[in-house]
Every structure is written in structure tokens, then in C-alpha cells.
Amino acid sequence: MKIAIMGAMPEETAPIIAQLEDPHNEIYAKNRYTIGHYGDAELVVAYSKIGKVFAALTAATLLERYGCDMLLFSGVAGAINPSLKIGDLIVASGLCQHDLDITAFGHPYGYVPEGEVFVESDKALRKIAHDVAEKKGIALQEGVIATGDQFVADSARKRWIAETFGADALEMEGAAVAVVCDALDRPFCILRSISDAADMDAGFDFDTFLESSAKRSADFILSMVEEIVHADALR
């Protein structure tokens, strides 16, 4: 089994790469892909760089060039649901693009013709995420994650995204990854650890809590890998 693990920044993938057995790097399309093993799973790990374009390129490369069977995304996000606090974990039930706007043509926000406003993540992988959370004794929220090429640090924009999409958290890559995985028919799971509250203090909170939140998400993702391999072995 070959599993793609992706983040947007080196801080999000470094804790995973540190756990790989016999890792080696390859450079493709101006990006680095690290291949190694974690237990019985072969992992291909990459950080895309920030934003939807780089995220889509990296996700497509992981699935097409490296032939990964599924994709897990580990990273941080800003909370827009007030129930989410710094350090909390959220797994995406669905993802949308909050900055996609062709409403002038009569379409809803986040929609493009022949596409969907929301892309649903894989139910089986979400179930594994909840199983891991139960075993670890930690809370895991499930909800909508909104993606856009903006670091949101404005309370009015935060409210608009929450009201328009029913979103619980926001970030800058997940929906692009979801579109690629859906188009290529590969299961995916987007897990985020809350690093900031997406308000006027977001910049300060992000700098302060990025490293610890990223490590929390990465540890959870590796526990998911263990469960995925175990479930595959039982088939």
C-alpha cells in the first residue's frame, strides 16, 4: 500500500518525515518528494507550498506520478466555528472554495459549471479518524472546511464564510486537494489542527502555535496510517 501524505508548509510535514524509515528525496516540478516506510506502509510525503495552485499540482503528482492509493493531508487551519479552540483537531466532511465567485452568472458562491460547491471526503477514512481519536482519548470534530487563497484575519470575512458555506474552519489548500482526488477517484482525508481563531489576532496566534499544532496533526495522521494498514491486513 502506498499512501500520500501532504502538507502545505515544511513545518507540517517535517514531523512525519522524521518518523520514516530509510527516507530518500526526489525533486519533481520544483518540489521535493520524500519516499520512505512507516511500518508496513510506503509513504510519499510532500509539502506543496501555500495556496490552491501549488496544492493541486502536488496532489496530482502524488497520485499520478507516484501512484499513491490514497491521500492524507496534515496541517493547520483557522477556526471560524467558536467551538473550535487552538490545538483542537477537525476532520473535513466536505470542502469548498470560499473565494470562488461567478455569482454574476447566477451561480452560488464556490460553484463552477460541471463542478460542485462541496466535495465530500472519504467516509471510510473519516471513520478511521474517529476511531483513532477514540483510542487516543481526544476530541475530534467533523465539519466543513473552506479553502481560499487568502490568510483571513478579518472578523467580517470570517462571519461571511461561516454564514455562506456553513464552514467550521478555513485554510488555503484543502479544497484544491479534494477536487484533484475526486477527479482521479482516490480516497482522501483532510485533517487540520487549529492554530488560530481567524480574527484580528490571527497573525500572532499563527506564529505562536504553528509548530505545536502541526505536530499534533502529524502525530494523528501517522496513527491513521497504522489503522489503515491494520484494516488492509484484515481483508
MARBA-3410 file (N, C-alpha, C, O; in Angstrom, 1 decimal):
235
0.8,-1.2,0.0,0.0,0.0,0.0,0.9,1.2,0.0,1.8,1.3,0.8 ~ 0.6,2.2,-0.9,1.3,3.4,-0.9,0.4,4.6,-0.6,-0.7,4.8,-1.2 ~ 0.8,5.3,0.4,-0.1,6.4,0.9,0.6,7.7,0.7,1.8,7.9,1.1 ~ -0.1,8.7,0.2,0.5,10.1,0.1,0.1,10.8,1.3,-1.0,10.8,1.8 ~ 1.1,11.5,1.8,0.8,12.4,3.0,1.3,13.8,2.5,2.5,14.0,2.1
0.5,14.8,2.7,0.7,16.1,2.2,0.5,17.2,3.2,-0.4,17.0,4.0 ~ 1.2,18.2,3.2,1.0,19.4,3.9,1.3,20.6,3.0,1.6,20.4,1.9 ~ 1.1,21.8,3.6,1.4,23.0,2.8,2.7,23.6,3.1,3.3,24.2,2.2 ~ 3.2,23.4,4.3,4.4,24.0,4.8,5.4,23.0,5.3,4.9,21.9,5.8 ~ 6.7,23.3,5.3,7.6,22.3,5.9,7.3,21.9,7.3,7.6,20.8,7.8
6.8,22.9,8.1,6.5,22.6,9.5,5.5,21.5,9.6,5.4,20.9,10.7 ~ 4.6,21.4,8.6,3.5,20.4,8.7,3.9,19.0,8.3,3.3,18.0,8.7 ~ 5.0,18.9,7.5,5.4,17.6,7.1,6.7,17.1,7.8,7.0,15.9,7.8 ~ 7.5,18.0,8.3,8.7,17.6,9.0,8.6,16.6,10.1,9.4,15.6,10.2 ~ 7.5,16.7,11.0,7.3,15.6,12.0,7.0,14.3,11.4,7.4,13.2,12.1
6.5,14.2,10.2,6.2,12.9,9.6,7.4,12.3,9.0,7.7,11.2,9.1 ~ 8.1,13.2,8.2,9.4,12.7,7.6,10.4,12.2,8.6,11.1,11.3,8.4 ~ 10.4,12.8,9.8,11.3,12.4,10.9,11.0,11.0,11.3,11.9,10.4,11.9 ~ 9.8,10.5,11.1,9.5,9.1,11.5,9.6,8.0,10.4,9.4,6.9,10.7 ~ 10.1,8.4,9.2,10.2,7.5,8.1,11.4,6.6,8.3,12.5,7.1,8.8
11.3,5.4,7.8,12.5,4.5,7.7,13.1,4.6,6.3,12.4,4.6,5.3 ~ 14.4,4.8,6.3,15.2,4.8,5.0,14.6,5.9,4.0,14.3,5.5,2.9 ~ 14.4,7.1,4.4,13.8,8.1,3.5,14.8,8.5,2.5,16.0,8.6,2.7 ~ 14.3,8.8,1.3,15.1,9.5,0.3,14.2,10.5,-0.5,13.0,10.3,-0.6 ~ 14.9,11.5,-1.0,14.2,12.6,-1.7,14.3,12.5,-3.2,15.3,12.1,-3.7
13.3,13.0,-3.8,13.3,13.2,-5.3,12.7,14.6,-5.6,11.8,15.1,-4.9 ~ 13.3,15.2,-6.6,12.8,16.6,-7.0,12.0,16.4,-8.3,12.5,15.8,-9.2 ~ 10.8,17.0,-8.2,10.0,16.9,-9.5,9.2,18.2,-9.5,8.6,18.6,-8.5 ~ 9.1,18.9,-10.6,8.3,20.1,-10.8,8.6,21.1,-9.7,7.7,21.7,-9.1 ~ 9.9,21.3,-9.4,10.3,22.3,-8.5,9.9,22.0,-7.0,9.7,22.9,-6.3
9.6,20.7,-6.7,9.2,20.4,-5.4,9.9,19.1,-4.9,10.4,18.3,-5.8 ~ 10.0,18.9,-3.6,10.7,17.7,-3.1,9.7,16.7,-2.6,8.7,17.1,-1.8 ~ 9.9,15.5,-3.0,9.0,14.4,-2.5,9.9,13.4,-1.7,10.9,12.9,-2.3 ~ 9.5,13.1,-0.5,10.3,12.2,0.3,9.6,10.8,0.4,8.4,10.7,0.8 ~ 10.3,9.8,0.0,9.7,8.4,-0.1,10.4,7.6,1.0,11.6,7.6,1.2
9.6,6.9,1.8,10.1,6.0,2.9,9.0,5.1,3.4,7.9,5.1,2.8 ~ 9.3,4.4,4.4,8.4,3.5,5.0,8.0,3.8,6.5,8.9,4.3,7.2 ~ 6.8,3.6,6.8,6.4,3.7,8.2,5.6,2.4,8.5,4.5,2.2,8.2 ~ 6.3,1.5,9.2,5.8,0.2,9.4,5.7,-0.5,8.1,6.6,-0.6,7.3 ~ 4.5,-1.0,7.8,4.3,-1.8,6.6,3.8,-0.9,5.4,3.5,-1.4,4.3
3.7,0.4,5.6,3.2,1.3,4.6,4.3,2.0,3.9,5.2,2.5,4.6 ~ 4.2,2.1,2.6,5.1,3.0,1.9,4.5,4.4,1.8,3.3,4.5,1.4 ~ 5.2,5.4,2.2,4.7,6.8,2.3,5.4,7.7,1.3,6.7,7.5,1.1 ~ 4.7,8.5,0.6,5.3,9.6,-0.2,4.8,10.9,0.4,3.6,11.2,0.4 ~ 5.8,11.7,0.9,5.4,12.9,1.7,5.9,14.1,1.0,7.0,14.2,0.5
5.1,15.1,0.9,5.5,16.4,0.3,4.7,17.6,0.9,3.6,17.4,1.3 ~ 5.4,18.7,1.0,4.7,19.9,1.3,4.6,20.7,0.0,5.5,20.8,-0.8 ~ 3.4,21.2,-0.3,3.1,21.8,-1.6,3.6,23.2,-1.8,3.8,23.7,-2.9 ~ 3.7,23.9,-0.7,3.8,25.4,-0.6,2.4,25.9,-0.5,1.4,25.2,-0.9 ~ 2.2,27.1,-0.1,0.9,27.7,0.2,0.1,28.0,-1.0,0.6,28.5,-2.0
-1.3,27.7,-0.9,-2.2,28.1,-1.9,-2.7,27.0,-2.8,-2.2,25.9,-2.8 ~ -3.8,27.2,-3.4,-4.6,26.2,-4.2,-3.8,25.7,-5.4,-3.9,24.5,-5.7 ~ -3.1,26.5,-6.1,-2.5,26.1,-7.3,-1.4,25.1,-7.0,-1.3,24.0,-7.6 ~ -0.5,25.4,-6.0,0.6,24.5,-5.6,0.0,23.2,-5.0,0.5,22.1,-5.2 ~ -1.1,23.4,-4.3,-1.7,22.2,-3.7,-2.3,21.2,-4.7,-2.1,20.0,-4.6
-2.9,21.8,-5.7,-3.4,20.9,-6.8,-2.3,20.2,-7.6,-2.4,19.0,-7.9 ~ -1.2,21.0,-7.9,-0.1,20.4,-8.6,0.5,19.2,-7.7,0.8,18.2,-8.3 ~ 0.7,19.5,-6.5,1.4,18.5,-5.6,0.5,17.2,-5.4,0.9,16.1,-5.5 ~ -0.8,17.5,-5.2,-1.8,16.3,-5.1,-1.8,15.5,-6.3,-1.7,14.3,-6.3 ~ -1.9,16.1,-7.5,-1.9,15.4,-8.8,-0.6,14.6,-9.0,-0.6,13.5,-9.5
0.5,15.2,-8.6,1.8,14.5,-8.7,1.9,13.3,-7.8,2.3,12.2,-8.3 ~ 1.4,13.4,-6.6,1.4,12.3,-5.6,0.6,11.1,-6.2,1.0,10.0,-6.0 ~ -0.5,11.4,-6.8,-1.4,10.4,-7.2,-1.0,9.8,-8.6,-1.1,8.6,-8.8 ~ -0.6,10.7,-9.5,-0.3,10.2,-10.8,1.1,9.7,-11.0,1.3,8.6,-11.5 ~ 2.1,10.6,-10.7,3.5,10.2,-10.9,3.9,9.1,-9.9,4.6,8.2,-10.3
3.5,9.2,-8.6,3.9,8.3,-7.6,2.9,7.1,-7.4,3.2,6.2,-6.6 ~ 1.8,7.2,-8.0,0.8,6.1,-7.9,0.3,5.8,-6.5,0.0,4.7,-6.2 ~ 0.1,6.8,-5.7,-0.4,6.6,-4.4,-1.9,6.2,-4.4,-2.7,6.7,-5.2 ~ -2.2,5.3,-3.5,-3.6,4.7,-3.4,-4.6,5.7,-2.7,-5.8,5.6,-3.0 ~ -4.1,6.6,-1.9,-4.9,7.5,-1.2,-4.1,8.7,-0.7,-2.9,8.6,-0.8
-4.8,9.7,-0.3,-4.0,10.9,0.2,-4.6,11.4,1.5,-5.8,11.6,1.7 ~ -3.6,11.6,2.4,-4.0,12.2,3.7,-3.3,13.5,3.8,-2.1,13.7,3.5 ~ -4.0,14.5,4.3,-3.5,15.9,4.4,-3.4,16.2,5.9,-4.3,16.1,6.6 ~ -2.2,16.6,6.3,-1.9,17.0,7.7,-1.5,18.5,7.7,-0.6,18.9,6.9 ~ -2.2,19.3,8.5,-1.8,20.7,8.6,-2.6,21.5,9.6,-3.3,20.9,10.5
-2.5,22.8,9.5,-3.2,23.6,10.5,-4.3,24.5,9.8,-4.3,24.6,8.5 ~ -5.2,25.0,10.5,-6.3,25.8,10.0,-6.7,26.8,11.0,-6.4,26.7,12.2 ~ -7.4,27.8,10.5,-8.0,28.8,11.4,-9.5,28.4,11.7,-10.2,27.9,10.9 ~ -9.9,28.6,12.9,-11.3,28.3,13.4,-12.2,29.4,13.0,-11.9,30.6,13.2 ~ -13.4,29.0,12.5,-14.5,30.0,12.4,-15.7,29.6,13.2,-16.6,30.4,13.5
-15.7,28.3,13.6,-16.7,27.8,14.5,-16.2,28.1,15.9,-15.1,27.7,16.3 ~ -17.0,28.9,16.7,-16.5,29.3,18.0,-16.2,28.1,19.0,-15.6,28.3,20.0 ~ -16.7,26.9,18.6,-16.5,25.7,19.5,-15.1,25.2,19.3,-14.6,24.4,20.1 ~ -14.4,25.6,18.2,-13.0,25.1,18.0,-12.0,26.1,18.6,-12.1,27.3,18.4 ~ -11.1,25.5,19.4,-10.1,26.3,20.1,-8.7,25.9,19.6,-8.6,24.8,18.9
-7.7,26.7,19.9,-6.3,26.4,19.4,-5.9,25.0,19.9,-6.1,24.7,21.1 ~ -5.4,24.2,19.0,-5.0,22.8,19.4,-6.0,21.8,19.1,-5.7,20.6,19.0 ~ -7.3,22.2,18.9,-8.3,21.2,18.5,-8.1,20.6,17.2,-7.5,21.2,16.3 ~ -8.6,19.4,16.9,-8.5,18.7,15.6,-9.8,18.7,15.0,-10.9,18.5,15.6 ~ -9.8,18.9,13.6,-11.0,18.8,12.8,-10.7,18.0,11.6,-9.7,18.2,10.9
-11.6,17.0,11.3,-11.5,16.3,10.0,-12.6,16.8,9.1,-13.8,17.0,9.5 ~ -12.3,17.0,7.8,-13.3,17.6,6.9,-14.3,16.6,6.4,-13.9,15.5,5.9 ~ -15.6,16.9,6.6,-16.6,16.1,6.0,-16.8,16.5,4.5,-17.0,15.7,3.7 ~ -16.6,17.8,4.3,-16.6,18.3,2.9,-15.8,19.6,2.8,-15.5,20.2,3.9 ~ -15.4,20.0,1.6,-14.6,21.2,1.4,-15.1,22.0,0.3,-15.7,21.5,-0.7
-14.9,23.3,0.5,-15.4,24.3,-0.5,-14.4,25.4,-0.7,-13.5,25.5,0.1 ~ -14.6,26.1,-1.8,-13.7,27.2,-2.1,-14.4,28.6,-1.9,-15.3,29.0,-2.6 ~ -14.0,29.2,-0.8,-14.8,30.4,-0.4,-14.5,31.6,-1.2,-15.2,32.6,-1.2 ~ -13.4,31.6,-2.0,-13.0,32.7,-2.8,-13.4,32.5,-4.3,-13.0,33.3,-5.2 ~ -14.1,31.5,-4.6,-14.5,31.2,-6.0,-15.9,31.9,-6.2,-16.9,31.5,-5.6
-15.9,32.8,-7.1,-17.1,33.7,-7.3,-17.5,33.9,-8.7,-16.9,34.8,-9.3 ~ -18.5,33.2,-9.2,-19.1,33.6,-10.5,-20.6,33.8,-10.3,-21.4,33.4,-11.2 ~ -20.9,34.4,-9.2,-22.3,34.7,-8.9,-22.9,35.7,-9.9,-24.1,35.7,-10.1 ~ -22.1,36.4,-10.7,-22.6,37.3,-11.7,-23.3,36.5,-12.8,-24.1,37.1,-13.5 ~ -23.1,35.2,-12.9,-23.7,34.4,-13.9,-24.8,33.5,-13.3,-25.3,32.6,-14.0
-25.2,33.9,-12.1,-26.4,33.2,-11.5,-26.0,31.9,-10.7,-26.9,31.2,-10.3 ~ -24.8,31.7,-10.5,-24.3,30.5,-9.7,-24.0,30.9,-8.3,-23.7,32.0,-8.0 ~ -24.2,29.9,-7.4,-23.8,30.2,-6.0,-22.3,30.3,-5.8,-21.5,29.9,-6.6 ~ -22.0,31.0,-4.7,-20.6,31.1,-4.3,-19.9,29.7,-4.2,-20.5,28.8,-3.7 ~ -18.7,29.6,-4.7,-18.0,28.3,-4.6,-18.3,27.3,-5.7,-17.7,26.2,-5.7
-19.1,27.7,-6.7,-19.5,26.7,-7.7,-18.9,27.1,-9.1,-18.8,28.3,-9.4 ~ -18.5,26.1,-9.8,-18.1,26.3,-11.2,-18.9,25.2,-12.0,-19.2,24.1,-11.5 ~ -19.3,25.6,-13.3,-20.1,24.6,-14.1,-19.4,23.2,-14.2,-18.1,23.2,-14.3 ~ -20.1,22.2,-14.1,-19.7,20.8,-14.1,-18.9,20.5,-12.8,-18.3,19.4,-12.7 ~ -19.0,21.3,-11.8,-18.3,21.1,-10.5,-19.4,21.1,-9.4,-20.6,21.0,-9.7
-18.9,21.2,-8.2,-19.8,21.2,-7.0,-19.3,22.2,-6.1,-18.1,22.6,-6.0 ~ -20.2,22.8,-5.2,-19.8,23.7,-4.2,-19.0,22.9,-3.2,-17.9,23.4,-2.7 ~ -19.4,21.8,-2.8,-18.8,21.0,-1.7,-18.3,19.6,-2.3,-19.0,19.0,-3.1 ~ -17.0,19.3,-2.0,-16.5,18.0,-2.3,-16.4,17.2,-1.0,-15.8,17.6,-0.1 ~ -17.1,16.0,-1.0,-17.1,15.2,0.2,-15.8,14.4,0.3,-15.4,13.8,-0.6
-15.3,14.3,1.5,-14.1,13.4,1.8,-14.6,12.0,2.0,-15.8,11.7,2.1 ~ -13.6,11.1,2.0,-13.9,9.6,2.1,-14.5,9.2,3.4,-13.9,9.5,4.5 ~ -15.6,8.6,3.4,-16.3,8.2,4.7,-15.5,7.2,5.5,-15.4,7.3,6.7 ~ -14.9,6.2,4.8,-14.1,5.2,5.5,-12.9,5.8,6.2,-12.6,5.4,7.3 ~ -12.3,6.7,5.6,-11.1,7.4,6.2,-11.5,8.3,7.3,-10.8,8.4,8.4
-12.7,8.9,7.2,-13.2,9.7,8.3,-13.5,8.8,9.5,-13.3,9.2,10.7 ~ -14.1,7.6,9.2,-14.4,6.6,10.3,-13.1,6.2,11.0,-13.0,6.2,12.2 ~ -12.0,6.0,10.2,-10.7,5.7,10.8,-10.2,6.8,11.7,-9.7,6.6,12.8 ~ -10.4,8.0,11.2,-10.0,9.2,12.0,-10.7,9.2,13.4,-10.1,9.5,14.4 ~ -12.0,9.0,13.4,-12.8,9.0,14.6,-12.4,7.8,15.5,-12.3,8.0,16.7
-12.0,6.7,14.9,-11.6,5.5,15.7,-10.2,5.9,16.4,-10.0,5.5,17.6 ~ -9.3,6.5,15.7,-8.1,6.9,16.2,-8.3,7.9,17.4,-7.6,7.8,18.4 ~ -9.2,8.9,17.2,-9.4,9.8,18.2,-10.0,9.2,19.5,-9.6,9.5,20.6 ~ -10.8,8.2,19.3,-11.4,7.5,20.4,-10.3,6.7,21.2,-10.3,6.7,22.4 ~ -9.4,6.1,20.5,-8.3,5.3,21.1,-7.4,6.2,21.8,-6.8,5.9,22.9
-7.2,7.4,21.3,-6.2,8.4,21.9,-6.9,9.2,23.0,-6.2,9.8,23.8 ~ -8.2,9.1,23.1,-9.0,9.8,24.1,-9.0,11.3,23.9,-8.9,12.1,24.8 ~ -9.0,11.7,22.6,-9.0,13.1,22.3,-10.3,13.4,21.5,-10.8,12.6,20.8 ~ -10.7,14.7,21.6,-11.8,15.1,20.8,-11.5,15.4,19.4,-10.4,16.0,19.1 ~ -12.3,15.0,18.5,-12.2,15.2,17.0,-13.5,15.7,16.5,-14.5,15.0,16.5
-13.5,16.9,16.0,-14.7,17.5,15.4,-14.7,17.2,13.9,-13.7,17.2,13.2 ~ -15.9,17.0,13.4,-16.1,16.8,11.9,-16.9,18.0,11.4,-17.9,18.4,12.0 ~ -16.5,18.5,10.3,-17.2,19.7,9.7,-16.7,20.1,8.4,-15.8,19.5,7.8 ~ -17.2,21.2,7.9,-16.9,21.8,6.6,-15.7,22.7,6.7,-15.6,23.5,7.6 ~ -14.7,22.5,5.8,-13.5,23.3,5.8,-13.6,24.1,4.5,-13.7,23.6,3.4
-13.4,25.4,4.6,-13.4,26.3,3.5,-12.0,26.7,3.1,-11.1,27.0,4.0 ~ -11.7,26.7,1.8,-10.4,27.0,1.3,-10.4,28.3,0.4,-11.3,28.5,-0.3 ~ -9.3,29.0,0.5,-9.2,30.2,-0.3,-7.8,30.7,-0.4,-7.0,30.4,0.5 ~ -7.4,31.4,-1.4,-6.1,31.9,-1.5,-5.9,33.3,-0.7,-5.5,34.3,-1.3 ~ -6.3,33.2,0.6,-6.2,34.3,1.4,-6.0,33.8,2.9,-6.6,32.8,3.3
-5.1,34.5,3.6,-5.0,34.3,5.0,-6.0,35.2,5.7,-5.7,36.4,5.8 ~ -7.1,34.7,6.2,-8.2,35.5,6.7,-7.9,36.0,8.1,-7.7,35.2,9.0 ~ -7.8,37.3,8.2,-7.6,38.0,9.5,-8.6,39.1,9.7,-8.3,40.2,10.2 ~ -9.8,38.8,9.3,-10.9,39.8,9.3,-12.1,39.2,9.8,-12.6,38.2,9.3 ~ -12.7,39.7,10.9,-13.9,39.1,11.5,-15.1,39.1,10.6,-15.9,38.2,10.7
-15.2,40.2,9.8,-16.4,40.3,8.9,-16.3,39.2,7.8,-17.3,38.5,7.5 ~ -15.1,39.0,7.3,-15.0,37.9,6.3,-15.2,36.6,6.9,-15.8,35.7,6.3 ~ -14.7,36.4,8.1,-14.9,35.1,8.8,-16.4,34.8,9.0,-16.8,33.7,8.7 ~ -17.2,35.8,9.4,-18.6,35.6,9.5,-19.3,35.3,8.2,-20.2,34.4,8.1 ~ -18.8,36.0,7.1,-19.4,35.7,5.8,-19.2,34.3,5.4,-20.1,33.6,4.9
-18.0,33.8,5.5,-17.7,32.4,5.2,-18.5,31.4,6.0,-19.0,30.4,5.4 ~ -18.6,31.7,7.3,-19.4,30.8,8.1,-20.9,30.8,7.7,-21.5,29.7,7.6 ~ -21.4,31.9,7.4,-22.8,32.0,7.0,-23.1,31.5,5.6,-24.1,30.9,5.4 ~ -22.2,31.7,4.7,-22.4,31.4,3.3,-22.2,29.9,3.1,-23.0,29.3,2.3 ~ -21.2,29.3,3.7,-20.9,27.9,3.5,-21.1,26.9,4.7,-21.0,25.7,4.5
-21.6,27.5,5.8,-21.7,26.7,7.0,-20.4,26.1,7.4,-20.3,25.0,7.9 ~ -19.3,26.8,7.2,-17.9,26.3,7.4,-17.5,26.4,8.9,-18.0,27.3,9.6 ~ -16.7,25.5,9.3,-16.2,25.4,10.6,-14.8,25.9,10.8,-14.4,26.4,11.8 ~ -14.0,25.7,9.7,-12.6,26.2,9.7,-12.2,26.6,8.3,-12.9,26.3,7.3 ~ -11.1,27.3,8.2,-10.6,27.7,6.9,-9.1,27.6,6.8,-8.4,27.8,7.8
-8.7,27.4,5.5,-7.3,27.3,5.2,-7.1,27.6,3.8,-8.0,28.2,3.1 ~ -6.0,27.1,3.2,-5.6,27.6,1.8,-5.3,26.5,0.8,-4.8,26.8,-0.3 ~ -5.6,25.3,1.2,-5.2,24.2,0.2,-6.3,23.1,0.1,-6.4,22.5,-1.0 ~ -7.0,22.8,1.1,-7.8,21.5,1.2,-8.7,21.3,0.1,-8.8,20.2,-0.5 ~ -9.5,22.3,-0.3,-10.5,22.1,-1.4,-9.8,21.8,-2.7,-10.4,21.0,-3.5
-8.7,22.4,-3.0,-7.9,22.0,-4.2,-7.5,20.6,-4.2,-7.6,19.9,-5.2 ~ -7.0,20.1,-3.1,-6.7,18.7,-3.0,-7.9,17.8,-3.2,-7.8,16.8,-3.8 ~ -9.0,18.2,-2.6,-10.3,17.5,-2.7,-10.7,17.4,-4.2,-11.1,16.3,-4.6 ~ -10.6,18.5,-4.9,-11.0,18.4,-6.3,-10.2,17.5,-7.1,-10.7,16.7,-7.9 ~ -8.9,17.5,-6.9,-8.0,16.6,-7.6,-8.3,15.1,-7.2,-8.4,14.3,-8.1
-8.4,14.8,-6.0,-8.7,13.4,-5.5,-10.0,12.9,-6.1,-10.1,11.8,-6.5 ~ -11.0,13.8,-6.0,-12.3,13.4,-6.6,-12.2,13.2,-8.1,-12.8,12.2,-8.5 ~ -11.5,14.0,-8.8,-11.4,13.8,-10.3,-10.7,12.5,-10.6,-11.0,11.9,-11.6 ~ -9.7,12.2,-9.8,-8.9,11.0,-10.0,-9.4,9.8,-9.3,-8.7,8.7,-9.4 ~ -10.5,9.9,-8.6,-11.2,8.8,-7.9,-10.3,8.1,-6.9,-10.1,6.9,-6.9
-9.6,8.9,-6.1,-8.8,8.4,-5.0,-9.3,8.9,-3.6,-9.7,10.1,-3.5 ~ -9.4,8.0,-2.7,-9.9,8.5,-1.4,-8.9,9.4,-0.7,-7.7,9.3,-0.9 ~ -9.5,10.4,0.1,-8.7,11.4,0.7,-9.3,11.8,2.0,-10.5,11.6,2.3 ~ -8.4,12.3,2.9,-8.9,12.8,4.2,-8.1,14.0,4.5,-6.8,14.1,4.4 ~ -8.8,15.1,4.9,-8.1,16.3,5.3,-8.3,16.5,6.8,-9.4,16.7,7.3
-7.1,16.5,7.5,-7.1,16.7,8.9,-6.4,18.0,9.2,-5.3,18.3,8.7 ~ -7.0,18.8,10.1,-6.4,20.1,10.5,-6.4,20.3,12.0,-7.3,19.9,12.7 ~ -5.3,20.8,12.5,-5.2,21.2,13.9,-5.4,22.7,13.9,-4.7,23.5,13.1 ~ -6.2,23.2,14.8,-6.5,24.7,14.9,-5.3,25.4,15.5,-4.8,25.1,16.6 ~ -4.8,26.4,14.7,-3.6,27.2,15.1,-4.0,28.6,15.4,-3.2,29.3,16.0
-5.2,29.0,15.0,-5.6,30.4,15.2,-7.1,30.5,15.1,-7.8,29.6,14.7 ~ -7.6,31.7,15.5,-9.0,31.9,15.5,-9.5,32.7,14.3,-10.7,33.1,14.3 ~ -8.7,32.9,13.3,-9.0,33.6,12.1,-9.7,35.0,12.4,-10.6,35.4,11.6 ~ -9.2,35.7,13.4,-9.7,37.0,13.7,-8.5,38.0,13.6,-7.5,37.7,13.0 ~ -8.7,39.2,14.2,-7.7,40.2,14.0,-6.3,39.8,14.7,-5.3,40.4,14.4
-6.4,38.8,15.6,-5.1,38.4,16.2,-4.5,37.2,15.6,-3.6,36.5,16.1 ~ -5.0,36.8,14.4,-4.6,35.6,13.7,-3.1,35.5,13.5,-2.5,34.5,13.7 ~ -2.5,36.6,13.0,-1.1,36.6,12.8,-0.3,36.2,14.0,0.7,35.4,13.9 ~ -0.6,36.8,15.1,0.2,36.5,16.3,-0.1,35.0,16.8,0.9,34.3,17.1 ~ -1.3,34.6,16.8,-1.6,33.2,17.2,-0.9,32.2,16.2,-0.4,31.2,16.7
-1.0,32.5,15.0,-0.4,31.6,14.0,1.1,31.4,14.2,1.6,30.2,14.3 ~ 1.8,32.4,14.4,3.3,32.3,14.7,3.5,31.6,16.0,4.5,30.9,16.1 ~ 2.7,31.8,16.9,2.9,31.2,18.3,2.6,29.7,18.3,3.3,28.9,18.9 ~ 1.5,29.3,17.6,1.0,27.9,17.8,1.2,27.0,16.6,0.8,25.9,16.6 ~ 1.8,27.5,15.5,2.0,26.7,14.3,2.7,25.4,14.6,2.2,24.3,14.2
3.9,25.5,15.2,4.7,24.3,15.4,4.0,23.2,16.2,4.0,22.0,15.8 ~ 3.4,23.6,17.3,2.7,22.6,18.2,1.5,22.1,17.5,1.2,20.9,17.6 ~ 0.7,22.9,16.8,-0.5,22.4,16.1,-0.1,21.5,15.0,-0.8,20.5,14.8 ~ 0.9,21.8,14.3,1.4,20.9,13.2,1.8,19.6,13.7,1.5,18.5,13.0 ~ 2.5,19.5,14.8,3.0,18.3,15.3,1.8,17.4,15.8,1.8,16.2,15.7
0.8,18.1,16.3,-0.4,17.4,16.8,-1.1,16.7,15.6,-1.6,15.6,15.7 ~ -1.3,17.4,14.5,-1.9,16.9,13.3,-1.1,15.8,12.7,-1.6,14.7,12.3 ~ 0.2,15.9,12.7,1.1,14.9,12.1,1.1,13.6,12.9,1.0,12.5,12.3 ~ 1.1,13.7,14.2,1.0,12.5,15.1,-0.3,11.8,14.8,-0.3,10.5,14.8 ~ -1.4,12.5,14.7,-2.7,11.9,14.4,-2.7,11.2,13.1,-3.2,10.1,12.9
-2.1,11.8,12.1,-2.0,11.2,10.7,-1.3,9.9,10.7,-1.7,9.0,10.1 ~ -0.2,9.9,11.4,0.6,8.6,11.5,-0.1,7.5,12.2,0.0,6.4,11.8 ~ -0.9,7.9,13.2,-1.8,6.9,13.8,-2.8,6.4,12.9,-3.2,5.2,12.9 ~ -3.3,7.3,12.0,-4.3,6.8,11.0,-3.6,5.9,10.0,-4.2,4.9,9.6 ~ -2.4,6.1,9.6,-1.6,5.2,8.8,-1.6,3.8,9.4,-1.8,2.8,8.7
-1.3,3.7,10.6,-1.2,2.4,11.3,-2.6,1.7,11.2,-2.6,0.5,11.0 ~ -3.7,2.4,11.5,-5.0,1.8,11.4,-5.4,1.4,10.0,-6.0,0.4,9.8 ~ -5.0,2.2,9.0,-5.3,1.9,7.6,-4.6,0.6,7.2,-5.2,-0.3,6.6 ~ -3.3,0.5,7.6,-2.5,-0.7,7.3,-3.1,-1.9,8.0,-3.2,-3.0,7.4 ~ -3.5,-1.8,9.2,-4.1,-2.9,10.0,-5.4,-3.3,9.4,-5.7,-4.5,9.2
-6.3,-2.4,9.0,-7.5,-2.7,8.3,-7.3,-3.4,7.0,-8.1,-4.3,6.7 ~ -6.3,-3.0,6.3,-6.0,-3.6,5.0,-5.5,-5.1,5.2,-5.8,-5.9,4.4 ~ -4.8,-5.3,6.2,-4.2,-6.6,6.5,-5.3,-7.6,6.9,-5.2,-8.8,6.7 ~ -6.4,-7.1,7.4,-7.5,-7.9,7.8,-8.5,-8.3,6.7,-9.3,-9.2,6.9 ~ -8.3,-7.7,5.5,-9.1,-8.0,4.4,-8.9,-9.4,3.8,-9.5,-9.8,2.8
END
